[in-house]
Amino acid sequence: MAAKVRIPTPLRKLTNNEEVVEVRAGTVGAAIAELQLRYPGIKERLLDDTGAVRRFVNVYVNEEDIRFLQNQQTPVKDGDEVSIIPAIAGG
Amino acid sequence: MKALKCRECGREYPLTATHVCEFDFGPLEVMYDYDRIRQSLSRSSIQSRPQTMWRYRELLPVAGEPTVGFEVGFTPLIRADRLARVLGVREVWVKNDTVNYPTLSFKDRVVSVALSRARELGFTTVACASTGNLANSVAANAAASGLKAYVFIPADLEQGKVVNSLVYGAEVIGIKGHYDEVNRLCAEIAGKYGWAFVNVNMRPYYAEGSKSMGFEIVEQLGWRIPQHTVVPMASGSLLTKIRKSYQELVRLGLTPETKYRVHGAQAAGCAPISTAQKAGLDFFKPVKPNTIAKSLAIGTPADGFYALKVMKDTGGAADDVSDDEVRAGIRLLADCEGIFAETAGGVTVGVARKLIASGRIPANDSVVLCVTGNGLKTLDAVAGHVGRTRDIKPSLREFEALLEAETRSTAHF
């Protein structure tokens, strides 16, 4: 068992076109670090120089925006689904 | 059009159906060749063209002739003296997109651009994530141009807006959640299906359509930029594009550069941008919307950062109003000017009132209010708050008795 991370189209070049990647990390932040180990370069696409999630990236755990949870400290458990989605849409 | 360019890092992309930078997820924006545009676009060339938004065609992102929505735009700009007196300001103008063609909101502007461009790129199915007005416009304009349409809306939308999408034969999908959840789902669907999502993968083209509202305001004022423009904010996109329209007209020498401020209006039940502006922040905190102004109920506004920057750069302000103030704003505009706006219009009027009362819009200045949608679509929001009919038999005696009773009770007060 593990959590699933849904990779958005603009990042799939880094994940060999994998749409869904499994991670074992316990938080969103750790999951991003784990992705970076397997897919070098992905971290700088998601986080800015200060380590914060880029302002045009939205991250959801089980469909809830992590800014309403605990940001990168948000826990990720077995079976959870993490979605990374471009913020620019709608309106 | 020259290219698409990331607003964050400046990387350029070809003019396809794509909306975010692969590197930093920043929004892509259409680039134009202004030197070339300057050669064909003048006040007289514009004025010689039909009175639609397409008279500014060089500044709208289609490669050839538009094929969708030829009649859209050039809505009335009304001088609202009675409203100005009540608000306590020298001059008020209402840009009245409640009568935009064909679906009675400013969204017809963005949709005619998005669908014209979608056809150029070879799409046959179009889609959108919508708080209602956009769904209506995509449904109608797709029907009129033989495109298949899927529209995604929050399931609890006003009945008027639901029916106004279904009637055109669009596939209407109600999502059990608020708009931000609809939007997230659509971002995922857009990545999977080869459709032209007007406000997802077509967003760079779509959003430019809003500039036409600003172009028209300037032309209708006699080629001058208003001192103050009050714009309702959902994603914040319209506000940023109104600013861009003023900048482009200055750049092309079509209007002199004068001092102007662009102000933003939100409902208190969904005010992430206004809250940040009032706190002096350049970033916003997402919220969960709870307001009758459903067309503005976006808790995670895509252009929130840029809207804050526009207000900061132009010296504009933002504010927000309660549901009761929204209804009062709708009543005031109707009472004073005979214009029935939807809830977003009530937000704009209500916020203008606050900005004037607090001196953020000085009493001696001139203001344009952007009224973006028609009240017939949000009857639920005001029904029960606008008085009631008095029903009588078809009898002169009953009518006279009623008048006498009401005269007496008025005199009593």
HADDOCK unambig.tbl for C-alpha pairs under 7 A between the chains (distance, minus, plus):
assign (segid A and resid 9 and name CA) (segid B and resid 191 and name CA) 6.20 0.50 0.50
assign (segid A and resid 10 and name CA) (segid B and resid 22 and name CA) 4.98 0.50 0.50
assign (segid A and resid 45 and name CA) (segid B and resid 23 and name CA) 5.96 0.50 0.50
assign (segid A and resid 45 and name CA) (segid B and resid 24 and name CA) 5.55 0.50 0.50
assign (segid A and resid 56 and name CA) (segid B and resid 25 and name CA) 5.61 0.50 0.50
assign (segid A and resid 56 and name CA) (segid B and resid 26 and name CA) 5.82 0.50 0.50
assign (segid A and resid 57 and name CA) (segid B and resid 25 and name CA) 6.46 0.50 0.50
assign (segid A and resid 86 and name CA) (segid B and resid 25 and name CA) 5.93 0.50 0.50
assign (segid A and resid 87 and name CA) (segid B and resid 302 and name CA) 6.09 0.50 0.50
assign (segid A and resid 88 and name CA) (segid B and resid 27 and name CA) 6.10 0.50 0.50
assign (segid A and resid 88 and name CA) (segid B and resid 302 and name CA) 4.99 0.50 0.50
assign (segid A and resid 89 and name CA) (segid B and resid 183 and name CA) 6.75 0.50 0.50
assign (segid A and resid 89 and name CA) (segid B and resid 187 and name CA) 6.89 0.50 0.50
assign (segid A and resid 89 and name CA) (segid B and resid 199 and name CA) 5.85 0.50 0.50
assign (segid A and resid 89 and name CA) (segid B and resid 200 and name CA) 4.79 0.50 0.50
assign (segid A and resid 89 and name CA) (segid B and resid 302 and name CA) 6.14 0.50 0.50
assign (segid A and resid 90 and name CA) (segid B and resid 129 and name CA) 6.16 0.50 0.50
assign (segid A and resid 90 and name CA) (segid B and resid 183 and name CA) 6.01 0.50 0.50
assign (segid A and resid 90 and name CA) (segid B and resid 199 and name CA) 4.93 0.50 0.50
assign (segid A and resid 90 and name CA) (segid B and resid 200 and name CA) 6.17 0.50 0.50
assign (segid A and resid 90 and name CA) (segid B and resid 302 and name CA) 6.92 0.50 0.50
assign (segid A and resid 91 and name CA) (segid B and resid 199 and name CA) 6.89 0.50 0.50
assign (segid A and resid 91 and name CA) (segid B and resid 234 and name CA) 6.24 0.50 0.50
assign (segid A and resid 91 and name CA) (segid B and resid 235 and name CA) 4.67 0.50 0.50
assign (segid A and resid 91 and name CA) (segid B and resid 237 and name CA) 6.93 0.50 0.50
